[in-house]
Amino acid sequence: MAVVRTPLLLIPALAAATALTGCMTPRVHPTPSKAVIAARAHKDVEVAQANACPDAGVRPRVGFGFDDATLKDVAMEPLDEAAAALTCHPDLQAVIVGGADQHGTEAERRKLAQDRVQTVIDYLHAKGVAPERLKSEVALDGKPPAGDAQHMVVLAEGRRW
């Protein structure tokens, strides 16, 4: 007598096939909102940049080492803020004021202060600020000039004013 096992083997296969048919239904994608569409088109970037424009009254101080006119990593953050403010306010100009402490002759201090100013001007120019918007001054008397509504003062100083 033959045992009929064939129908019993088909039952688990049919159950599995029935369960998997639910996976084959098409996916429904919801319609994105206007905010999502604008974000994908990067239209919100302009609004964020307008809100993130730094204050034009910022007065960055860039410190240099003793008898040194090279920028350190610490000095780049205030210069980046100054470059961003100058970019956001196209009518604003910058006065870069170089200083040096009382060590050395007046000619040596003046040369050092001018080198510091040129370093700051080169950095701001590399960040996209037009050279005609940057003026330079040397203040060896220890008193930096005050800024006004049209001019941002960037201090390129030594260890102290």
C-alpha positions as CSV (number, residue, x, y, z in Angstrom):
1,M,0.0,0.0,0.0
2,A,1.4,3.4,-1.0
3,V,1.4,6.3,1.4
4,V,0.2,9.5,-0.1
5,R,2.5,12.2,1.1
6,T,2.4,14.6,-1.8
7,P,-0.6,16.6,-0.7
8,L,0.9,17.1,2.8
9,L,4.1,18.6,1.3
10,L,2.1,21.1,-0.8
11,I,0.3,22.6,2.2
12,P,3.4,24.4,3.6
13,A,4.4,25.5,0.1
14,L,1.0,27.0,-0.5
15,A,1.0,28.7,2.9
16,A,4.4,30.3,2.2
17,A,3.3,31.5,-1.3
18,T,0.1,33.0,0.2
19,A,2.1,34.8,2.8
20,L,4.6,36.3,0.3
21,T,1.9,37.6,-2.0
22,G,1.5,40.5,0.4
23,C,5.1,41.6,-0.2
24,M,4.5,41.9,-3.9
25,T,2.0,44.7,-3.6
26,P,3.1,48.0,-5.1
27,R,4.5,50.7,-2.6
28,V,2.6,53.9,-2.2
29,H,4.8,57.0,-2.0
30,P,3.2,60.0,-0.2
31,T,3.3,63.3,-2.0
32,P,6.0,65.6,-0.5
33,S,5.0,68.8,1.1
34,K,6.0,72.3,-0.3
35,A,8.6,72.6,2.5
36,V,10.2,69.3,1.4
37,I,10.2,70.3,-2.2
38,A,11.8,73.7,-1.4
39,A,14.4,72.0,0.8
40,R,15.3,69.6,-2.0
41,A,15.7,72.6,-4.3
42,H,17.9,74.4,-1.8
43,K,15.6,77.4,-1.7
44,D,15.9,77.6,2.0
45,V,19.7,78.1,1.9
46,E,19.3,81.7,0.8
47,V,17.0,82.5,3.7
48,A,19.4,80.8,6.2
49,Q,22.3,82.7,4.8
50,A,20.4,86.0,5.1
51,N,19.6,85.2,8.7
52,A,23.2,84.1,9.4
53,C,24.8,87.3,8.2
54,P,27.3,88.4,10.9
55,D,27.1,91.8,12.6
56,A,28.9,94.6,10.7
57,G,30.0,96.1,14.0
58,V,32.3,93.2,14.7
59,R,35.9,94.3,15.6
60,P,38.1,91.3,15.1
61,R,41.4,91.1,16.9
62,V,44.2,89.1,15.3
63,G,47.0,88.2,17.6
64,F,50.5,87.5,16.3
65,G,53.4,86.0,18.2
66,F,56.5,88.0,19.3
67,D,58.3,89.5,16.3
68,D,56.1,87.4,14.0
69,A,53.7,88.2,11.1
70,T,52.4,84.7,10.3
71,L,48.8,83.7,11.0
72,K,48.1,81.0,13.5
73,D,45.0,78.7,13.4
74,V,43.5,80.7,16.3
75,A,43.6,83.9,14.3
76,M,41.7,82.5,11.4
77,E,38.3,82.3,13.2
78,P,38.0,86.1,13.7
79,L,39.2,86.8,10.2
80,D,36.6,84.3,8.8
81,E,33.9,86.3,10.7
82,A,35.3,89.5,9.3
83,A,35.3,88.1,5.8
84,A,31.7,86.9,6.2
85,A,30.6,90.3,7.5
86,L,32.3,92.1,4.6
87,T,30.7,89.7,2.1
88,C,27.2,90.3,3.6
89,H,27.6,94.0,3.7
90,P,29.0,95.1,0.3
91,D,29.1,98.8,1.2
92,L,31.3,98.1,4.3
93,Q,35.1,98.7,4.0
94,A,37.7,97.4,6.4
95,V,40.6,99.3,8.0
96,I,43.4,96.8,9.0
97,V,45.4,98.4,11.7
98,G,48.8,96.9,12.4
99,G,50.5,97.2,15.7
100,A,53.7,96.1,17.4
101,D,54.9,96.3,21.0
102,Q,57.7,98.6,22.1
103,H,60.6,96.2,21.5
104,G,63.1,97.3,18.8
105,T,63.5,100.5,16.9
106,E,60.6,102.4,15.4
107,A,61.6,101.3,11.9
108,E,61.6,97.7,12.9
109,R,58.3,98.0,14.7
110,R,56.8,99.8,11.7
111,K,58.0,97.1,9.3
112,L,56.6,94.4,11.6
113,A,53.2,96.2,11.8
114,Q,53.1,96.6,8.0
115,D,53.9,92.9,7.6
116,R,51.1,92.0,9.9
117,V,48.7,94.2,8.0
118,Q,49.7,92.6,4.7
119,T,49.2,89.1,6.1
120,V,45.6,90.0,7.2
121,I,44.9,91.7,3.8
122,D,46.2,88.6,1.9
123,Y,44.0,86.3,4.0
124,L,40.8,88.4,3.5
125,H,41.6,88.7,-0.2
126,A,41.9,84.9,-0.4
127,K,38.4,84.7,1.3
128,G,36.9,86.8,-1.5
129,V,37.1,90.3,-0.2
130,A,38.1,92.8,-2.9
131,P,41.4,94.5,-2.2
132,E,39.9,98.0,-2.9
133,R,37.7,97.5,0.2
134,L,40.7,97.0,2.5
135,K,42.7,99.9,3.8
136,S,45.8,99.7,5.9
137,E,47.1,101.7,8.8
138,V,50.0,101.4,11.3
139,A,49.4,102.4,14.9
140,L,52.6,102.3,16.9
141,D,51.4,104.7,19.6
142,G,49.3,102.0,21.2
143,K,45.9,103.5,20.4
144,P,43.9,101.8,17.6
145,P,41.4,104.0,15.7
146,A,37.7,103.8,16.3
147,G,35.6,102.4,13.5
148,D,32.5,104.0,12.1
149,A,29.4,102.9,10.1
150,Q,31.3,102.6,6.8
151,H,34.5,101.0,8.2
152,M,35.2,97.9,10.1
153,V,38.4,98.0,12.1
154,V,40.5,94.8,12.1
155,L,43.3,94.9,14.6
156,A,46.5,93.0,13.6
157,E,48.2,93.3,16.9
158,G,51.2,91.9,18.8
159,R,51.0,90.6,22.3
160,R,49.2,93.7,23.6
161,W,48.0,97.2,22.6
